[in-house]
């Protein structure tokens, strides 16, 4: 989703660099940061994440909660 059109979805987080990507699962945020716009980088990132991946401490809240507030 485009956060420029829906800035309320970020809560208190401030995005200064683009593109910024947020990946979450039911446990929380697995990745929140900038990513070069190359599909191979995204594919590698996604394939590296699994149920044992550590959660990111600094990120917006749970997307489902943020969408419920929008």
N, C-alpha and C positions, 0 to 999 in steps of 0.2 A: 504494500500500500504506500501511497505517497504521503509522507509526513508533512510536506509543505501544504497540502490540502487539509490534513487532519493533525495539526500540531498537538492537540489535546491527547492524542494516543501515546505521546512520549512521557507524560507525567512531568516530572521535574528535570528530566534529562535534556541536555542541550546538544544538538548535533551540529558540528561545525564543518565536518568534512563529508564529502559525498563521493561515491555511493557508500552509505552505511547500511549494514545488514544486521538484522536481529533474527537469530534462530532459537526457538524454544521448543521444549517438549513438555510433557505433563509435570516434570519435576521443577522446571524453571528455564532460565536462559543459558544456552550452551555457547553462544557466540553473540557478541555485540561489538561491532567495530567496522572500520573501513575495509573495503576489499577492492582491489583493482578490477576494472570491468573486463575481466577475461573469464570466459565460461570454464576453462580448465581449472582456474583457481577455485571457483565456486564448487565444481565437481569434486575436487580434492578435499576441500573443507568438509563438504557434506559426507563424503565417504569416510572421513576420519572420525566423525561423531558417532557415538553409540550410547547405550544405556549406562556405561561406566564413565562417560566423559564428565569431567568436573564442571560444576556450574560456575558461571561468571558472576562475580559479586556486584559489579557496577553495570546496571542495565535498567531499562524501564520495567515496570511491573509486569505481571502476567498479562499477555495479550488478550486473553479472554475476559479478564477483569477490566482492562482498558477499553475494550470494545463495548462492554456492558455499560460503561460510563459515557460513551460517545453518543 
